[in-house]
C-alpha cells in the first residue's frame, strides 16, 4: 500500500482590524509635535497597528487623509473630491510618510485606515480626527508685580492672555520655565536684581514670546563718606576753597554707594559751628540741624565758601545718603578747624656774626605759637621745610641772606624773619694799573697815565668777594732811598696814604712832585671789612723829564768806495743823546731793519741836504734834515733805494743807521770837493722812551772834517 497524500488549509472568514496610534483623535499639533509623533522627525508620519484573528496574515494597510470635510490628499495636495487610498509601509506595525509641510493650512484633518488579510478579508475603516495649529498664542500681559526697587523679599505676579485655552509657564532669574497659574508668588528672595518671565502655551504646544518684569530688591542701607574736609585737619581760606578742586567757591565733597543695588537717590549734609548752631543757608543761626541736599550722589558736592564761616574755630560737617527704597545710611561726620590767621614771625635765637670768617653758618629759631612748622630759605633758592637749628656749610665768599617763616596747621604762613651776613675767608687783592713796572715817563705821559692830565695819578684796582675792600693804601719811594711824606721825599720810613676809591682807586701825585729824574717805586695794599690785608703790590718805574737832543751825525764810505761820493753800500748814522722810541721815527717800526728811501737834494754848492722817507717814498721820517756842507754831492735831486737795491734802516739804542741802496740817477752824483762838518737839525716828532720830544737844536758832525762817504 502506498503512503497517503494530504493537503492542509486555513479557513479565515474574519476581517482584520486596524488601529491609528498617531495622530491621536482630537489632538492638536504644531509642526514640531507633528514631525515627532511617530518618532521619525525627519519627515513626519501617520502610524498605527493591524491584526488578523482569523488566522490569515494582514497583507495590506491602506490610509487616506482629508482636510476638514473637504478634499482628500491626492499625493501632492488636498485636491481630490473622492477618497484616495495609499498603501502604508508595514502591516502589523505600519506607517505612512506625511510631512507637516503637506498641511496647506492650520485646521482640522481626518486620517482613515483599513487592513486586508491574505484571505481577502477587508477590515472596516478606523479614523482619527485631529487639528494642525502652527501659530503661537499672543504674549501674555503681566498685570501686577512688585515695585521697582523694593525692600520686600516677596513678589506676586498676575498675568493673562487673549487666546483662550492656553496654559502658562513661568521662570525666575533664568531658573527654567515651569507650568504655572496666575497669580504666581515668590518669597524669601535675595537682595539684588530679579527678572520674572511668563509665556502662554496653546493646545498644539506653541509657546508665545515671553513677557518679563525686572525689579531690584534692596535690603541694605547705603553708605556716605566725606572726603573733604578731613577730620582733624585745619584750613585757611586758600586750603578750604581749593579742597575739592573748585577754588572759585569752595565745597564740601564726598562719595556715596548703595551695596543693596537700588542706587543712592540723594545725599544730605549739615554744618555745625563748634557745639552750637547749624548753618541755615545764610548764617549759623539755627539751633536745630538743617539738612541741605548735595549735588550728585555717588560723587557729591555741596558749595560752601570759606567766607561763610563766621569765625575761626572748629566746625562739624555731617552727611547721610538715602537710596531708592528710602533706606538711610548712618551719618558720616568730620570735625575740622578753620584758621585764617597767620602765626607770628619767628624769632632768631642764634645766627652767625656779620661779617664772618667762616664758610659755615647755623641758625636757631622759635615761634610763640605752638604746633607750627618752619620753612627756611637761603639766598632766594626757595623755601623748604626745616627744623631748628638749620646749618649750612661750604658757603661762597660774599653776602648771604637767610630767611625763616612759620607755618601753622592750616598752612597760614607768617611774615619772614631774615638775617643777612657776609662770608669773608680770603684776603683782598690789589693791583697797580699805572704806572707800569719797568716803564719810563715824561711829565706829559705820566700826568696822562690814569686819564687825569690836570694833576697826574697813581691808579689801580682791588677786589674782595667777601666783605669788600674798605681802603687801599699806597706809598712812594725814591730809588732805594726815602719815602714820600706828603710834601717831600724826606721820610726814612715808609709812609702810607689812603687812596680814593677801592675797587677802582687813585692817588693824586703830579709829575712835578718828583724832585729829580730817576727810579721810583709805588707800593699798594688793600684792607677788607674783616680787617684782612692783601699782599703788597709794587711797581718800579723811571721818571724822565729831560728832552733828548741830537748827539752826532756821521757818514761812512764803504770798503773800496770813492771818498766824497755817495754810493750804494755807504752808510749814514744819526745819534741821539738817549734811546728813542723807533715808532716815533717811523710809525709801527720796532728798530729792526726796514726799507727806506734816502733823498739827496741838490741845494747848490755847499747846500746839499739829506732827508729820509718810507719805502714808498711818500712819508718823511722823523729824522729831521741834514746839511752836507760841502761842494758838491749832486747836480740834481736823486734818491737811494727807491728802485733797485733798497736802502735799509736799523736802530740800536740811540743810533739810527741807514745803508744806501741803488741811486736813481748816477749821472747826477758827483764827488764832493773840500771838507766841512755836516749839520743835523733833529725833528721834535722823535720822542724818547719816556715820551719827551727831541729838541731841534742843530747838531754838528763830530771828529775831523772829511769829505764823508
ZIKALIN-V209586 format. One record per helix or strand of 3 or more residues. SS is the DSSP state (A for helix, B for strand). FROM is the first residue (numbers start at 1). TO is the last residue. If there is no record, write none. Layout:
SS | FROM | TO
SS | FROM | TO
This chain:
B | 17 | 22
A | 31 | 35
B | 45 | 51
B | 58 | 67
B | 78 | 80
B | 93 | 97
A | 100 | 102
B | 107 | 117
B | 126 | 132
B | 141 | 144
B | 155 | 160
B | 167 | 172
B | 178 | 180
B | 184 | 186
B | 192 | 201
B | 211 | 217
B | 223 | 228
A | 237 | 241
B | 251 | 257
B | 264 | 273
B | 284 | 286
B | 299 | 303
A | 306 | 308
B | 313 | 323
B | 332 | 338
B | 347 | 350
B | 361 | 366
B | 373 | 378
B | 384 | 386
B | 390 | 392
B | 398 | 407
B | 417 | 423
B | 429 | 434
A | 443 | 447
B | 457 | 463
B | 469 | 478
B | 504 | 508
A | 511 | 513
B | 518 | 528
B | 537 | 543
B | 550 | 556
B | 571 | 576
A | 582 | 584
B | 594 | 601
B | 609 | 614
B | 625 | 627
B | 638 | 640
B | 647 | 652
B | 655 | 659
A | 666 | 668
B | 679 | 681
B | 698 | 700
